[in-house]
Amino acid sequence: MNKYEQILTKYWGYSKFRPLQEDIIQSVMDNKDTLALMPTGGGKSITFQVPTMAKEGICIVITPLIALMKDQVENLTKRDIKAISIYSGMTKNEIDIALENCIYGNVKFLYISPERIATEIFRIRVKHMKVNLIAIDEAHCISEWGYDFRPSYLKIADIRDLIPNIPFLALTATAIPKVVDDIQDKLGFKVKTVFRKSFERKNIIYLVRELDDKTNYLIENINKVKGSGIIYVRNRKNTREIALLLQKNNISADYYHAGLNYEIRNKKQDEWKVGKIRVMVSTNAFGMGIDKADVRFVIHLEMPDSIESYFQEAGRGGRDEKKAVAVLLYNNSDKIKIQQRVIRNFPDIIDIKAVYQALGNYFQIPFGGGKFMSFDFAISDFAKNYNFNLIMIHSSIKILQREGYLVLTDELHSVSKVHFLVGRDDLYKFQIANAKFDGFVKLILRSYAGLFSDYVNIDENSLAKKANINIDVVFEYLNKLKSLGVLGYIPQKKNPFIVFTEERLDDKSLYISKENYEFRKNRYIERINAMLHYASSNNKCRSQILLNYFGDNKPERCGQCDVCTRRNELDLSKYEFDLILDRIKEKLLHNFVSMEELVSDNHKNKVKNIKVIQWLLDNNKIIKNHQDQLTWNIED
């Protein structure tokens, strides 16, 4: 057992690495900039966590997802590995203490959001850290060709000037070939080193069902499959309606969306994870933290905006490597709906500017101010105040984010935190001089450790029960101690944040590039057209379409999707089918040939020949002219 396997066993309990993990680890240990393409659930985090534990120093992990930061920090802490996170919404004092601990403490992992790395406080402190690796998660966000471009990612390469000769490990689950090259260029790789784990998921059966009555399909088919499942829909209202419909038909189901409060979402998610709820009906908000092994089916009631999104969501099935089904339900009205999304996702520039100025007014930011400031953002309250449509607000913010003016974080749910701002001796003097606070201070000191060196998570309800007092009294004491400068107290937060990455501008100075706007709009149209092609195609293996999209030019037919199954009904082996297909294609590619001539071309296997020709006709691979002669359909 080598040293990397020893670390893997000691901290994570696995004796062997998954394919490519050890190769990636060795690459960064050899000080090489490395790009790793691994599908969702492929074990990306191990590739930077193990090498970090094998060396002295700290790993800086850059990710835009607060939920992922919190999840990974908690998981590392459970393994007695010191990890902390810095993200928008934290106070200056919290950030200051966290960065000090990264320099002088025994912190092994610092998770940080991309917009934070451009701040002066980080740039000064990072030079004093003993950094051994920079890991960039969701690396596709650095490319304008990617489906989730974030300008803040373009600042990552600047870290090289502050801490030179530290290897970069870029990680992503979804990237087309153009994005793969762009990631390495934008991050300043001297030598391009890419490890690709095949995106092929042999245990997932991809199906497209073209039908008008989608809900009836759910009722008829869900109980035919064992195990738990996810049904994805586009809006919050539908999550509840579909869940109720399933319940009425004796199917255990619940619903989930970002509009529900944190406690309810957590409860629903936990009940689904442990099997109390079999089917979760959700918007795409149901993503982080659902690494459930026995998901047997993922059904999309409506089409996602891109192959990337679909592949990631469908890939939540079959994590245990056993058979799972990914079903896309599709009909003609979906084509109209998905094309209407272009209009909704790209509001007029005048409307985008109106949203920007309204945000400045809503947060009371003066012109020229607000840079790197973050604000709790309740989108429904903002919409009500300014009479804006919710979709228009969200779409405008995404465009403003891509232009580099602001960032909308994912929802932050943080527990309350406290930290004593005075030393032990001064606190003792305060207790003697302020007897009414003495008991409460002692309660906090008895309940929590590490209060003088860092912010510590607390539970106001627990303190109230221990002291047998009303929770309002706990809040009163905490806020009073805060106002006296004795205690740093940060109440729990449950909203996403808006971060202004540039100072607030007036209308004349706010520039929305028409060129960028059109480029991104055209890229969006390309992505939805790729999704439409996947849904409407009936003559190419579903898995092949997905893998081709991600740059795999020679994938095998899966043999189990709806298209392959229809081909399998011909009672021909893949070898026989492909042999006849190649011969037919060669004859028809630039010629018109009669049916009789084509059939008699292989008289020994006349029946098999006819089967393949009929299949090609049925699937529009070959077409007839007005004289009933056949030719290859080069447009297909």
N, C-alpha and C positions, 0 to 999 in steps of 0.2 A: 504493500500500500504506500503510494507516494505521499508527499507532504500535502498536496492539494486534496487528495482523498481523505487524509487524516482530518483536515479542517472540515471537510464536507460531513464526515461522520460525527465529529465532535459537536458541531454546532447545529447541523441540520438533520442528522440521523440517517443520511443516505450513504450507502457504501460505494455506489458507482455514479458517475456523471451520465447525463443524457448525451446523445450524439451532439458533437460540436462544442459542448460547454468547455471541455478541457482544452481544446484547440484555441478557443477564444481567450481563455485564462492564460495560456502559455504565451500567446501573442502580446498581451498587455504586460505580462511579466518580463518579456523581452524588450519592453519600452517602445512597442510599435503602436501607432495610431491604428485603431481597428473599428470596422463597422460590422455589426452583427445583425443579420436579418433572421428573426425567429418568430414564428407565429404565436398568437395569444396563448398563454399557458405553456409555452415552450421552455420556461425556466431562465428568463433573461437576467433576473436579479442575481442569481448565483454567479453569473459570469463577472460581476464586479465585486460582489461581496466576498467571495473566496480569495481572490488575489489581494484584496485590501487586508484581510486577516493574515495573509502570508507575509506582509511587509510592515515595517514601521510606518506610522503616519496615518493620515486621514484621507478618505475618499469623499470628494464633492460630487453629489448626485444632483443633476439639474433636471427638474420635471415641472410641467405646468399644473399637475394634478395634485391639489391639496389632499384629497381623499387618499391617493396613493402614498403620499408622504406619511400621513398619519398611520396608515395601515402598515407600512414597512418599518417605521420607527417603533411601533408597538411590537411587531414581530421580532425585531432585533433585540429590543429591550427584554423580551421574554427569554431570550437566549443569552442574557447577561452581556450583550454587546452594546456599548454606549453609542446612541444615535440621537441626533436632534434635527429639528427642521426650522427653516426660516421662510416665511411666506407673507404675502400682503395681508394686512389686518393685525399684525403683531405691533406692539408698542415699540418705541425707540429703545426704551430701557430693556425690554425683553430681547430685542435683537442684539443690543450691546452685550448683555450677559452671555447670550448664546455664542457670539463670536469670540468672546474672551475664553469661554470653555473650549472652543475649537483650537485655540492657541496654547493654553496652559493646562487644559484638562486632558482626560484620557478618551476624548471623543474619537470614534473610528469612522463615523458616517455623518456628513452634513448634507441634508436634503434641502435644496433651495430652489425657489421659483426663478425662472429666467429673468424677469424684470428686476429682481433684487440684485443680480450680479453686476448691474450697471451703476448701482448706487455707490457713492463715495465711501461710505462706511465699510462696505464689503471690499472695495478695491484696496483700501488702506490695510485692512486686517488680513486679507488673504495672503499678502506678501510675508506675513509672520507665521503662517501655518505650515506644518510639515506635510504637504500634500503628496500623496503617492499615486493618485489616479483621479481623472475627471470623467465621470460617467454621464452621458447625455441621453436621457430616456425620451421617447416620442420624437426621435431625431428627425423624422419626416417634416416636423414643424419648421425646419430651417429653410425648406425649399418652397418657392412660389409655385412650383409644379405639384406640390403635395396638396392633400385635401384639407389640411388644417394649418396653413401658414401663419406663423407668429413672428413679427419683426424682432421681438426681444431676443429670439434665438440667434439673430445675426451678430449680437454682441458677444456671444460665447467665445469666439476665436480670440477676442481681445485679452482673454485670461492668459494666453501664451506670453504676452509681453510682461505680465506681472509675475508669473511663476513658470519660467521656461523649462523645457525638457521634461515636462510631465505628460505621459501618454493620455490620449483621449480614447474613450470607448463609447461609440455611438450605437444606440439600440433602437430598433423599430420592428413592429410586427407587420407593417404594411407599407411597401414602397415599390412603385413602378421603376423600371430601369433608369429613366431620366432623373428621378429623385435620388436614386442610389448614387449616381455620379455627383449630383448637386450637393448632397450632404457632405461628401468628402472634400469637394472644392471649397464650400463655405466654411468648413471647420479647419481648413488649411492643412490637410493631410499631405505630408511630403511624399510618402509612398502609399499607394492605394492598397489597402488590405481589407478584403471583404470575406466574411463567412456567411454562407447562405444555408439555412436549414430549409429543406423543401417545404413549400406551403401545402403540399399535398396532404390531405387528411383521408386516408384510405378507409377509415371506419365510419366516415360520414356519407350518407346517401343523400345526394342533392336532388330535389324534386321541384318542378314547377307545375302547378295545376291551374289551368285556364278555366275559370268558372264564374258565373254571375252570383250564385248564392254561396258566399264564403262562410257565413256563420253555420250554415247547415253542414258544410264540410267538417268544421271543427267538432260539432256534436257527434257526427257519424264516425269520425276517425280517431279522436283522442283516446277513447277507451279501447281501441284496438292495439294501442301501444302501451307497454308497461313503463313504469318509471316517471320521473318528473319532467316538466317541460316549461318553456317560455313562449308566450305569444307576444310579438311586437306589433304595436299599432302606432299611429302618427300623433294622436292628440289625447289629452288627459281625459276628456269626456268618454272617449271610446274604451279606455281601460276599464272604467267602472261598468259600462254597459255590457261589454263582452264578458267580464267576470260574473256579473249577475245572471246573464244568459246561461253560462256554463253551470252555475250553481243550481239554477232551475232545472237543469237536465242531469242533476245528480253527479256533477263533476266537481271535485274539490278545487276551488280556484279563489284567487284574490287579485287585487290590482295594486299598481305602484306607479307613481309619477313624482316629479320634482316639486309639485305643489303641496304635497303632504308634509306635515312637520316631521322633524328628524326622528322623534321617538316612535311615531307610527310607522315610518319607513323601516326603521331598524327592527321593529317587532315583526312586521310582515316578512322582511328578508330572512330573519332568524327562523320564523315558522316554516318558510319555504325550504330553507337549508336543511332543517331537521326532519322534513317530510310531513309536517302537520298540514301543510298546504301543498297540493300536487302541482298545480298549474299557476304560474304568475303571468298576468296580463299587464304589459308595461309599455311605456314609451322608451326611447333609447336611454333614459336616465338610469335604467336598470343595467349597470355595467360594472362599476368598480366593486370589488369584494365579493363577487359571486362565483368564485372558483369551486363550483359544486361538481363532483365527479360524475354523478349518475344522471345527468340531464340526457334524456333519450330523444327529445324532439325540441326543435326551435322552429316556430311557425311565424312567418311574416305575413300579416294580414294586408299590409300595404308596402309598397316598395321604398327602400332606403334611397338616399340621394346619390350613393356611389357604391361601386363594387367593394371598395375598401371597407365601408361601414357594414355592408352585407356580410362580407367574409368574416369580419371580426365578430359580429353578432351571431352568425350561424355557427362559428367556431366555439361558442360556449357549450355546445353539445358534445358529448362523447369524450370528455376529458380523461375518462378512465380507459380510453382506447377500445372500448366496446362499441358495438353498432349504435349509431344515432341517426336521426333523420332531420334534414334541414329543408323545410318546405316554404316556397314562395307562392302565395296565392295571387293570381293576376287576371285582369280582364281589360277590355278596351277602355273603360273609364279611367283606369290607372294611368294610361298614357296621357290623357288630358290633364289629370290631376298633377302628375309629376312635371309636366311642362308649365303648368300654372305656378309652380314653385319658383321658377326663374323670376317671374314678376315680383313675387312676395319677397324673395331673398335679395333682390337688387332694387331697393327703393330709389327714387330720384335723388340726385345729389343735393338738391335744395332741402329735401326731407331729412337727409342724413345730417346736414348742417344744423337743421332746426333741433334735432335730437341732441346733438353735441352741446349747443348753447343752452338748451333746457337742463341738461345734466349739470353744467356749470352753475346755473342759477339755483338748481335744486340743492346742490351741495354748498352753495354760497362761496364759490371760488372766485377771487378777483382775477381780472385779466392779467396775465403775466405770472400768476401764482399757481400753486397746486401740484408742481412737479414731484412725482414719486409719493404723493399723498394717496391714501386709500380710504374708501368710504363704504360703509354698509349700504347695500343696494337692494331695496325692496321694490322690485319691478312693477308690481301691481299698484303700489302707492304712487310711484312715479307716473305711471300711465294715467291714473285717476287725476292727478294734479295737473297734467298737461294735455289731457284728452287725446293721447296717442294710442294707436293700435299696438297690442303687445307684439305681434309678429314684426311690425315695422320697427319697433324699438330694438328688438333682438337682432334683426338683420342689419340695422344701422350701426349698432354697437360692434357687430362682427366686422363690418367694413372699416369702421374707425380703428378697430384693433389691428386689422391688416395694414392700415396706413401708418401705424405706430404711435397713435395719439393716446390710446388708453388700453387697458386690459380688463376683461371681465373674468374673474376667477370662478372656479366651480364652488359650490356652496361650502362654506366653512362651518363645521359644528365643533366648537372647542368648549371644553369644560372650563369652569372658573379656575383662576390661578392666583396664588399669593406669593409674596417674597418680602422678607423683612429688609427694609432699606437702612436700618440702623444695626450696629453691631450688638453682640450679646450684652456687653456692659451698659451701653446706652439704653438698651431695651429694659434692663433690670431697673435702672434709674427712673425710666418712664413709668414702670409698673408701680414703683414706690410712690411716685408723685401723683399717679392717677389710679387710685385704688379701684374705681368702678370698672376699669378695663382689665384689671389684673387677672380675674378669673377667666375671661374670654381669651386673653393672650396665652394663658397656661393651657387652655383647651386646645388651641391651635398647635402649640408646641408638643403637647402629648399625642396629638392625632397625626402629625406629619413630620417627616424628616427632611433635611437639606434645605430648610427655609432661608438660611442666611447666604447660601451660595448661588441659588437659582430659583426661578419661578416653579412652584409645585402645584400640581392639580389638586383641587379640593372639591368637596361636595357640601354645599350649604345645608341640604336636607339632613345629611348625616350629622353635621355639627349641631343642628337644632335638636335632633333626637337625643344626642349624647348629653346636651345641656338641659334637655327638657324645657326648651323655650320655643316660641313661635319663630318660624323662619324669617319673618319680617324683622325681628330683633337681630338676627344674624346679619342680615343685609345692612341694617343700621350701624352695627358695630364695625363691620368691615369698611363701610364707606367713611365712617368717622375716623378710623385709624388711617385710612388712605389720605383724608384731608389734612390730618396732623403730620403727614410725612413719615409716619412710622412704618406703614405697610404699603407695598405695591399690590393693588387688588384689581384684577381684570375679570369682569363678569363674563359668563359664557356668551358665545355668539352663535347665531344660527343662519346668517345671511351670506350670500355671495358678496364679493367686493368689487367695486370699480376702482382701478388704480390709474391715475393720470400719469402716463410715462413722459409726457412733455407738459410745459406750462400751458395754462388755458389761453387760447387764441381768440381774437375777434373774427368775425365772418370774412373780412378781407384777407386775413392771414391764414385762415384755415383752408389748406389746399387738399382737395381730393383729386388725385390724378385720374383723369378720364382714361388715360392709356392703361393704368393698372386696373381701373374699374372694368374696362372692356375685356382685358386679359383674363381677369378672375371670373367674369361672367361667362366668357367662352369656355374656360376650363371647367366651370360648373356644368355647362351644357354638354361638354364632352363626357363628363362623368355620368350624367343622367342618361345620356344616349348609350353608354356602355352598359348601364343597368337595364335599360330597355331591350338592348340586344340580347342580354342574358335571359331576360324573361320571355321574349318572343321567339327566340331561336328554337327550332324543333328538329334540327338535323346535326347538331354537334354535341358531344358529351359535355355535360354541365361542368364537370371538374376540369376538363380541358380548357373551356372558356375562361374560368377563373384563373387557372394557372398561366395561360397565355397572357392574360392581362398583367400579371405580375412578372412577366419576362421569361417564363419557362416555355421555350419554343418547341420542345419535343415531349410533352407529357403523354403518358399512356391513357387510353380510354379507361374509365373507372369500372365499366361493366355493370353498374348498378343504379345509375340515375335513370330518370324516366326516358331519356333519349336512348341510352344504351339498352335499356330493357326492351324497348320496341325493336331495336336492331337484333337483340338476342332471340326474339321470337321467330326470326327467319330460320332458326335451327342451323346456323352456320357458325363455325369457330371464327374467332377474330382473325386468325391467319387466312382462312378461306375467304372471308369477307374482304379483307384488305387486298388480297391477291387479285380478286375479280374487280374490285373498285379501282385499283391502280391501272389495270388493263383497259377498263372502260374510260377512265379519265384521259388516258393517253390517246385513245381513238377519237374522243369527242371534244378535246380541249380547243382545237382550232378547226373542227370539221363538223359537217352535218352528216349523220349516218342513219339509215333506216333501222327500224326496230328489228326486222328480219335479219339484217346483216349483223347487228350487234348481238342478237341471241345466238345465231349460228356460229359466231366467232369462237365459241368454246363449246362445241357440240357434245364433248364428253360430260360436261356438267351443265347441260342445258337448263335443268330445273333450278339449279343454284344461281345460274346466270340471270334467269328471269326474276328470281326473288330479289337479287341485288338491284337490278334495273328498276323494278317496281318501287323498291324502297327509295331509290334516288329520285324517282319521279314524284312520289308522295311527299318527299321532303325538299322538293324544289332545287335539288342539286343538278338535275338535268331537265331541260325544257324542250318542248316541241315547237317547230315552226308550222306555218299554214299547210305545208305539204306532209305533215306528220313525221318529219325527220327530226332526229334528236341531236342536241348539242349540249356541251357543259355550260351551266349557268355561271358565268364569270363574275356576275354582280353579287352572287350569294356569298 
